[in-house]
């Protein structure tokens, strides 16, 4: 067994050890600091911890003793013939349990997709036809290029695409497939976000043709945006390109966004953090520009600008947003 594979195994087992420790008793302040330092050591450490977190979530419906036993077994699994990402280690270690636990689809695609990002990660890639794709946080997609088409299968998350001219002898359409339909680029720069129940597309340059399953196509032109589901299209809207592309500058632009939705957007970029928004403030409208990579600054801005009281528990891993006392 190579040193690299042994290192991946060691990191995964350390992640499982930390989860078992947290389940047995609350961490002391020193232990909490040591855990946070361990997670931040490398991307491999972060992916291993995300993997163990997913396993723990899947086990929550089981009796505590049985859940801990499965986690211990996952920790002890011997992993052979491994290569590539630490995610593959995680997939092999948990594969024995994945089928009967109804494994989370995002975890599956994060482990196995051709391109993916973890929580808070963003990256730019050039795919095989020369097109550039910028992946936002928690995103996964595969490519399928053949003689008939250039296809991106967006499993979840958000991508910004700058399409390249096709060098193939016969021109092939460039398409993006989501759970709700198919988008065909017409010489385009565009942004696509896959949500749980709908897809949203914003066209920065040229146009995109959208087709829901069994429906007539709809053309989305430059500076327009559209959300749709399997049943049909929502009304076309004009879009603000600065707001649409703000995530690439690690910013969130908002205008009259309810606080509950605002927090949902912010939490996409931060792992190991749980938010609770009280009913009294969840519909409060939030406007402005907020940094996606600095949660402390976001909370400070909310506390200073709005009648919202921020309470932190468990070394900032649990955050309550409540109405300020009058």
VENLINSUL-V35015 format. One line per field, one symbol per residue. phi: phi as a letter, one per 20 degrees, with the letter a starting at -180 (. if undefined). Layout:
phi = ???
This chain:
phi = .fffffffffffffffffffffffagffgffffffffffefafffffffgffffffffefeeggfffffffffffegedcldbmffgfgffffdffdffeemggfffgfffdffcbcefnecbdcdefenfdcdeeglcbbcdcdbfeadcddeeaobcdddfdgfefgdfdfdccdcfdrcddfdmcdbdcceefcadcccdebmbcedcegmdffcedegmdcbdbcfeqdeffcfceffffefffdlcdecbleggffgfgfffgdcemcddcdfgfcfefedcpdcffdcfffgfffffeecfcddcdcllneccddcffff
